[in-house]
């Protein structure tokens, strides 16, 4: 089972923006605990995979270790960490993906705390 971590600023933003609907989004995010290979691949920086989950017109971006995600079976993925870092709507999708890549290149994973 994978471990899910949501950056605090994203967690607060989801609660503020979606209010009662927020629990549906968190349920969707936590389905990755049992199925960590879920989500659409959108990029790769230094072995860190950037993937997205869709909810209506919104995308939620998360980071994972690309090596573990690609080569391990679901039973072996017990220690993988999936970190949700950003969200966007359809029109800002490319800008947000580029922003995530720049943060990973310049600062690394520590840029998402």
Buried (B, 14 or more C-beta within 10 A) or exposed (E): BBBBBBBEEBBEBBEEEBEEEBEEBBEBBEEBBEEBBEBEEBBEBEEBBBBBBEBEEBBBBBBBBBEBBEEBEEEEBEEBBBBBBBBBEEEEBEEBBEBBBEBBEEEEBEEBE
